[in-house]
Amino acid sequence: MSYTAFLLAPSVFLGDAFLPPRLQLLDERRQVVGDVSRHSDLFVIMRWKQGERAALATYRRSPSRLHVLFEMPPAGDFDHEKQRPLTPTEHIKLFGRRLREVWGDQIAFVDAGHIDDELHKEGLTRHPLTELLERARLAGVAACPAISLSHSVTYRKACRRFVEWHPEFPICVRVEATHLDSPTFQSDLRAMLDDLGCGASRSLLVLDFKTLETSVGEMQDEFVELIADQIADFPFLHHWKGFAIALSSFPAAAKLHSGQVKEYPRTDLSLYEKLISNPKGLLRTPMYGDYALDTSPIQKPQRRTPSAHLRYSTPRMYAIAKGTSVKKPHGYEAIFPVADLLTSQAFYAGPAYSQGDSYIDGLHRRTASTGNAAKWRWASTDHHLTSNGERIAEIYGLSRVLELQHVSAPPTQGDLFAIEVSSSARKSETR
């Protein structure tokens, strides 16, 4: 059986002599930020949206370090800081500063495949991937490229330039289920690494299974066996700098009525636990990765009025609580009954669990501001990252002593959402 059968089908380079002090310090930390080898760590693939990325500055750290890959969506999404959609050029040029605000000088991988087109190249002298990575570097952030066999020739050239310019930094290689099914997969992968001039020892490998079919829950043993067999047959298995598996059973399209809470089995984490439960049958243990709480296909942004809702996770299930549209007469106060609904559930962890949970409890008590769609997504993602870190640390028996914060003087939840959306701007908000 094929692997896809289990899945839902759907500026000029600055030399070191010209680097400002912050970048010289970043270069001195290259060996440190490139250490991504622990199987007990966490990996997350996130959209470059305010709600998701803000959670990186607030979630409660655990001994399982978090590694992040951002997928850059097309420009046009509503920007809560500018209170309008960003142009393609702004979408790219603001990347470095905004990444530093939430992630400090920690390493982040970036997949720019969705902006690898003429629209996003307009007005730039270099490929959009190069622009993103170099703007991050100028901001003192260690951003590195993610690449797969599906990326274009021009994208690969941009990745190769990064490899040449920054010989001490890693890249991320994403291998999807469709790639595994190809009879020429191994030779194609070797050829890509040769073309990039980058060996496996400099690369974080991600087996990227995306969204799982509901039916996988009934075939977990078979699916785990297939994954273990593929891992055993993978080229350079023990040479990759890091190794992760990314998968999620969060529903890509959920249909709920207003006032409803719906629970979904979380098979991704149980599959991972089953996979690592037989160490003798697993030649290398991958770190666990997922897509936070958004597995919907990345599409060109569309203008639509959001419905009030909150997403939630536990190690065994996902949940969505939905309210009414934020159109009049409800407005953004539509989130209050949603919070009431969520906090009344047995699985709600309580206000002390995370900053996101504290905010949700504040909505329930009417002591927190209504916020907006981005703030609701932040609260959900903050809880999810905290929950994942706690569970993976528990699985591997790690100490509960927390690591130091990633970000020096990280912004608070209030700082991240200090600018509220005006009523006129909210009407044009992109989902």
C-alpha positions as CSV (number, residue, x, y, z in Angstrom):
1,M,0.0,0.0,0.0
2,S,1.3,3.5,-0.9
3,Y,1.9,6.1,1.8
4,T,-0.5,8.6,0.2
5,A,-3.3,6.0,0.6
6,F,-3.3,6.9,4.2
7,L,-3.5,10.6,3.7
8,L,-6.1,13.1,2.7
9,A,-5.6,14.0,-1.0
10,P,-6.3,17.5,-1.4
11,S,19.7,43.1,-1.2
12,V,23.3,42.1,-1.9
13,F,24.9,39.6,0.4
14,L,26.7,41.2,3.3
15,G,30.1,39.8,4.1
16,D,31.1,39.3,7.7
17,A,33.3,42.5,7.6
18,F,30.2,44.5,7.0
19,L,27.9,43.0,9.6
20,P,26.6,45.2,12.4
21,P,27.3,44.0,15.9
22,R,24.0,42.1,16.3
23,L,24.8,40.0,13.2
24,Q,28.4,39.3,14.3
25,L,27.0,37.9,17.6
26,L,24.5,35.8,15.5
27,D,27.4,34.4,13.5
28,E,29.2,33.5,16.7
29,R,26.2,31.5,17.8
30,R,25.9,29.5,14.5
31,Q,27.0,26.2,16.0
32,V,24.5,26.6,18.9
33,V,21.5,27.5,16.8
34,G,22.3,24.7,14.4
35,D,21.9,22.0,17.1
36,V,18.6,20.4,16.2
37,S,19.3,16.7,16.8
38,R,17.3,15.7,19.9
39,H,14.5,13.2,19.2
40,S,12.8,14.4,22.4
41,D,12.3,17.9,21.0
42,L,9.2,19.2,19.2
43,F,8.7,20.4,15.7
44,V,5.8,22.6,14.5
45,I,4.8,23.8,11.0
46,M,3.0,27.2,11.3
47,R,1.4,29.7,9.0
48,W,3.0,33.1,9.0
49,K,-0.1,34.7,10.7
50,Q,-0.1,36.9,13.7
51,G,-2.2,34.6,15.9
52,E,0.1,31.6,15.3
53,R,3.5,33.4,15.6
54,A,2.5,35.4,18.6
55,A,2.1,32.2,20.6
56,L,5.9,31.5,20.2
57,A,6.5,34.4,22.5
58,T,4.1,33.3,25.2
59,Y,3.7,29.5,25.4
60,R,5.1,27.8,28.5
61,R,8.4,26.2,27.7
62,S,9.2,22.6,28.6
63,P,12.4,20.6,28.5
64,S,11.4,19.5,25.0
65,R,12.8,22.3,22.9
66,L,10.6,23.7,20.1
67,H,11.7,24.0,16.5
68,V,9.6,25.9,14.1
69,L,9.0,26.0,10.3
70,F,7.0,28.9,8.9
71,E,5.0,28.4,5.7
72,M,4.7,31.9,4.1
73,P,1.1,32.3,2.6
74,P,0.4,34.6,-0.3
75,A,0.1,38.3,0.5
76,G,-3.3,39.9,1.1
77,D,-4.2,38.7,4.6
78,F,-5.5,41.3,7.0
79,D,-2.7,42.8,9.1
80,H,-3.8,43.8,12.6
81,E,-0.8,46.1,13.1
82,K,-1.3,48.0,9.9
83,Q,-5.1,47.6,10.1
84,R,-5.2,46.7,6.4
85,P,-4.0,43.9,4.0
86,L,-0.3,44.0,3.3
87,T,1.1,44.4,-0.2
88,P,3.3,41.6,-1.5
89,T,6.4,43.7,-0.9
90,E,5.4,44.7,2.6
91,H,4.5,41.0,3.3
92,I,8.2,40.1,2.7
93,K,10.0,43.2,4.0
94,L,8.4,43.1,7.5
95,F,9.4,39.5,8.0
96,G,12.7,40.0,9.8
97,R,11.5,42.4,12.4
98,R,8.3,40.5,13.2
99,L,10.1,37.2,13.5
100,R,12.6,38.7,16.0
101,E,9.7,40.1,18.1
102,V,8.3,36.6,18.8
103,W,11.3,34.2,18.3
104,G,14.4,36.3,19.3
105,D,17.6,34.8,17.9
106,Q,16.4,31.2,17.8
107,I,16.6,29.4,14.6
108,A,13.5,29.3,12.4
109,F,13.0,27.5,9.0
110,V,11.0,29.2,6.2
111,D,9.2,27.6,3.3
112,A,8.5,30.3,0.7
113,G,7.0,28.1,-1.9
114,H,3.6,29.8,-1.9
115,I,5.2,33.2,-2.7
116,D,7.5,31.8,-5.4
117,D,5.7,33.7,-8.3
118,E,5.9,36.8,-10.3
119,L,3.5,38.7,-8.1
120,H,5.8,38.4,-5.1
121,K,9.0,38.9,-7.1
122,E,7.8,42.3,-8.4
123,G,9.9,45.1,-7.0
124,L,12.5,42.8,-5.6
125,T,16.0,42.3,-7.0
126,R,16.3,38.8,-5.5
127,H,14.1,35.7,-5.1
128,P,11.5,36.1,-2.3
129,L,13.1,33.3,-0.3
130,T,16.4,35.2,-0.4
131,E,14.7,38.4,0.6
132,L,13.0,36.8,3.6
133,L,16.2,35.1,4.9
134,E,18.5,38.1,4.5
135,R,16.0,40.5,6.0
136,A,15.8,38.1,9.0
137,R,19.6,38.1,9.1
138,L,19.7,41.9,9.2
139,A,17.3,41.8,12.1
140,G,19.6,39.4,14.0
141,V,17.4,36.3,13.4
142,A,18.7,32.9,12.3
143,A,16.2,32.1,9.5
144,C,17.1,29.1,7.3
145,P,15.3,27.7,4.2
146,A,13.1,24.7,3.9
147,I,13.0,22.9,0.6
148,S,11.4,19.8,-1.0
149,L,11.5,18.0,-4.3
150,S,8.4,19.9,-5.3
151,H,10.0,23.4,-5.3
152,S,10.8,25.2,-8.5
153,V,14.3,25.5,-10.1
154,T,14.5,29.1,-9.2
155,Y,13.6,28.3,-5.6
156,R,16.3,25.7,-5.5
157,K,18.8,28.2,-6.8
158,A,17.9,30.6,-4.0
159,C,18.3,27.8,-1.4
160,R,21.7,26.9,-3.0
161,R,22.8,30.6,-2.6
162,F,21.9,30.4,1.1
163,V,24.0,27.2,1.5
164,E,27.0,28.9,-0.2
165,W,26.7,32.2,1.7
166,H,26.1,30.7,5.2
167,P,28.1,27.5,5.4
168,E,27.5,27.0,9.1
169,F,23.7,27.2,9.1
170,P,21.4,24.2,8.5
171,I,18.5,23.8,6.0
172,C,15.3,21.8,6.3
173,V,14.4,19.1,3.8
174,R,10.7,18.3,3.6
175,V,9.8,14.9,2.3
176,E,6.1,14.3,1.5
177,A,4.1,11.1,1.2
178,T,3.8,11.7,-2.6
179,H,7.6,11.8,-2.8
180,L,8.0,8.5,-1.0
181,D,5.7,6.8,-3.5
182,S,8.0,7.8,-6.4
183,P,10.2,4.9,-7.7
184,T,13.0,7.5,-8.2
185,F,12.7,9.1,-4.8
186,Q,16.1,8.1,-3.3
187,S,18.0,9.2,-6.4
188,D,16.0,12.4,-6.7
189,L,16.8,13.2,-3.1
190,R,20.5,12.5,-3.5
191,A,20.5,14.6,-6.7
192,M,18.8,17.6,-4.9
193,L,21.3,17.5,-2.0
194,D,24.2,17.3,-4.5
195,D,22.8,20.2,-6.5
196,L,22.4,22.3,-3.3
197,G,25.9,21.4,-2.2
198,C,24.5,20.5,1.2
199,G,24.9,17.1,2.9
200,A,22.5,15.3,5.2
201,S,24.7,16.2,8.2
202,R,23.7,19.9,7.6
203,S,20.0,19.2,7.1
204,L,17.0,18.7,9.3
205,L,14.9,16.0,7.7
206,V,11.1,16.2,8.1
207,L,8.8,13.3,7.0
208,D,5.8,15.4,6.2
209,F,2.6,13.5,6.2
210,K,0.3,16.5,6.5
211,T,-3.4,15.8,7.3
212,L,-4.3,12.3,8.2
213,E,-7.5,10.6,7.0
214,T,-10.0,9.7,9.7
215,S,-9.7,6.1,8.6
216,V,-6.0,6.0,9.8
217,G,-7.4,5.8,13.3
218,E,-8.7,2.3,12.4
219,M,-5.4,1.3,10.7
220,Q,-2.8,2.6,13.1
221,D,-0.7,-0.5,13.4
222,E,-0.5,-0.8,9.6
223,F,0.4,2.9,9.2
224,V,3.1,2.7,11.9
225,E,4.6,-0.3,10.3
226,L,4.8,1.5,7.0
227,I,6.5,4.5,8.6
228,A,9.0,2.3,10.4
229,D,9.8,0.5,7.2
230,Q,10.3,3.8,5.3
231,I,12.6,5.1,8.1
232,A,14.7,2.0,7.9
233,D,15.1,2.4,4.1
234,F,15.8,6.1,4.2
235,P,19.1,7.4,2.7
236,F,21.7,8.8,5.1
237,L,19.4,7.8,8.0
238,H,22.0,8.4,10.8
239,H,23.7,11.4,9.2
240,W,20.8,13.9,9.2
241,K,21.4,16.8,11.6
242,G,17.9,16.4,12.9
243,F,14.9,14.1,12.1
244,A,11.2,14.9,12.6
245,I,7.9,13.5,11.6
246,A,5.1,15.9,11.0
247,L,1.4,14.9,10.9
248,S,-1.9,16.1,12.2
249,S,-5.5,14.8,12.5
250,F,-6.9,18.3,13.2
251,P,-9.9,18.6,10.8
252,A,-9.1,20.6,7.7
253,A,-12.7,21.5,7.3
254,A,-15.0,21.4,10.3
255,K,-18.8,22.0,10.0
256,L,-20.4,23.2,13.3
257,H,-23.5,25.1,14.2
258,S,-23.4,28.2,16.4
259,G,-23.4,27.2,20.1
260,Q,-21.8,23.8,19.4
261,V,-18.7,22.2,20.7
262,K,-17.4,19.3,18.7
263,E,-14.6,16.9,19.6
264,Y,-12.4,15.0,17.2
265,P,-10.1,12.0,18.0
266,R,-6.4,13.0,18.0
267,T,-4.7,10.2,16.1
268,D,-1.5,12.0,15.3
269,L,0.0,11.9,18.8
270,S,-1.2,8.3,19.4
271,L,0.4,7.2,16.2
272,Y,3.7,8.8,17.2
273,E,3.5,7.1,20.6
274,K,2.8,3.8,19.0
275,L,5.7,4.4,16.5
276,I,8.3,5.0,19.3
277,S,6.9,2.2,21.6
278,N,9.0,-0.4,19.7
279,P,12.6,1.0,19.7
280,K,14.0,-2.3,18.4
281,G,11.9,-1.9,15.3
282,L,12.9,1.7,14.8
283,L,16.3,2.4,13.4
284,R,16.2,6.2,14.3
285,T,13.6,7.9,16.6
286,P,12.1,11.1,15.0
287,M,11.0,14.1,17.0
288,Y,7.2,14.7,17.0
289,G,5.8,17.5,14.8
290,D,2.4,18.8,13.8
291,Y,0.7,21.8,12.2
292,A,-0.5,23.5,15.4
293,L,-4.3,23.9,15.0
294,D,-4.6,24.7,11.2
295,T,-4.4,22.0,8.6
296,S,-6.5,23.8,5.9
297,P,-4.9,24.2,2.5
298,I,-3.0,27.4,2.0
299,Q,-4.9,29.5,-0.4
300,K,-5.0,33.1,-1.7
301,P,-6.5,35.2,1.1
302,Q,-10.3,35.8,0.8
303,R,-12.3,38.6,2.4
304,R,-14.9,37.2,4.8
305,T,-16.5,38.0,8.1
306,P,-15.2,35.6,10.7
307,S,-17.4,33.6,13.1
308,A,-16.4,33.6,16.8
309,H,-14.7,30.3,17.6
310,L,-12.0,28.8,19.7
311,R,-9.8,25.7,19.0
312,Y,-8.5,23.5,21.7
313,S,-6.4,20.4,22.1
314,T,-5.5,17.7,24.6
315,P,-3.2,14.7,24.1
316,R,-6.2,12.6,23.1
317,M,-8.5,14.9,21.2
318,Y,-9.1,18.2,19.4
319,A,-12.1,20.4,20.0
320,I,-13.7,23.4,18.3
321,A,-16.3,25.7,20.0
322,K,-18.2,27.9,17.6
323,G,-20.4,31.0,18.0
324,T,-22.2,33.4,15.7
325,S,-20.7,35.6,13.1
326,V,-19.2,38.9,14.3
327,K,-21.7,40.8,12.1
328,K,-24.2,43.1,13.8
329,P,-25.9,42.8,16.2
330,H,-23.4,40.5,17.9
331,G,-20.1,42.1,17.0
332,Y,-16.9,40.8,18.5
333,E,-18.8,40.1,21.8
334,A,-19.9,36.9,20.0
335,I,-16.7,35.4,21.5
336,F,-18.1,35.6,25.1
337,P,-20.6,32.7,24.8
338,V,-18.0,30.7,23.0
339,A,-15.6,31.0,26.0
340,D,-18.5,30.2,28.3
341,L,-19.1,27.0,26.3
342,L,-15.4,26.0,26.2
343,T,-14.7,26.6,29.9
344,S,-17.7,24.5,30.9
345,Q,-16.1,21.4,29.2
346,A,-14.5,18.7,31.3
347,F,-11.4,18.9,29.1
348,Y,-10.7,22.6,29.7
349,A,-7.4,22.8,31.6
350,G,-8.1,25.9,33.7
351,P,-6.8,29.5,33.7
352,A,-3.5,28.6,35.3
353,Y,-2.5,26.1,32.6
354,S,-1.2,28.7,30.0
355,Q,-1.5,32.3,29.0
356,G,-4.0,31.3,26.3
357,D,-6.2,29.5,28.9
358,S,-6.0,32.5,31.2
359,Y,-7.3,34.8,28.4
360,I,-10.1,32.3,27.6
361,D,-11.1,32.3,31.3
362,G,-11.0,36.1,31.2
363,L,-13.5,36.1,28.3
364,H,-15.7,33.8,30.4
365,R,-15.5,36.1,33.3
366,R,-15.9,39.2,31.1
367,T,-12.7,40.7,32.5
368,A,-10.8,40.3,29.2
369,S,-11.3,42.4,26.0
370,T,-13.1,40.7,23.1
371,G,-10.0,40.8,21.0
372,N,-10.3,39.7,17.3
373,A,-9.8,36.5,15.2
374,A,-6.0,36.7,15.6
375,K,-6.2,37.0,19.3
376,W,-8.5,34.0,19.5
377,R,-6.1,32.0,17.4
378,W,-3.2,33.1,19.6
379,A,-5.0,31.8,22.7
380,S,-5.7,28.5,21.1
381,T,-2.2,28.1,19.7
382,D,-0.5,29.1,23.0
383,H,-2.5,26.4,24.8
384,H,-1.7,23.8,22.1
385,L,2.1,24.5,22.2
386,T,2.1,24.3,26.0
387,S,0.2,21.0,25.9
388,N,2.4,19.5,23.3
389,G,5.6,20.4,25.2
390,E,4.2,18.9,28.4
391,R,3.1,15.7,26.8
392,I,6.4,15.0,24.8
393,A,8.4,15.8,28.0
394,E,6.2,13.3,29.8
395,I,6.7,10.6,27.1
396,Y,10.4,10.9,27.3
397,G,10.6,11.3,31.1
398,L,12.2,14.6,31.0
399,S,12.6,16.9,34.0
400,R,9.9,19.5,34.5
401,V,12.6,22.2,35.1
402,L,11.8,24.7,32.4
403,E,14.4,26.0,29.9
404,L,15.2,29.7,29.7
405,Q,13.0,31.9,27.6
406,H,13.9,32.0,23.9
407,V,13.3,35.7,23.6
408,S,15.2,38.3,25.7
409,A,12.5,40.5,27.2
410,P,9.7,38.7,25.2
411,P,6.6,40.7,24.5
412,T,3.6,40.0,26.7
413,Q,0.2,39.0,25.3
414,G,-1.0,42.5,25.8
415,D,2.0,44.0,23.9
416,L,1.4,41.6,21.0
417,F,-2.2,42.7,20.6
418,A,-2.0,46.3,21.8
419,I,-3.5,47.6,18.6
420,E,-7.2,46.8,18.4
421,V,-8.9,46.6,15.0
422,S,-11.3,49.5,14.3
423,S,-14.9,48.6,13.5
424,S,-14.5,49.7,9.8
425,A,-11.3,47.6,9.4
426,R,-12.9,44.5,11.1
427,K,-15.5,44.4,8.4
428,S,-12.8,43.7,5.8
429,E,-10.9,41.3,8.0
430,T,-9.5,38.3,6.2
431,R,-10.1,34.9,7.8
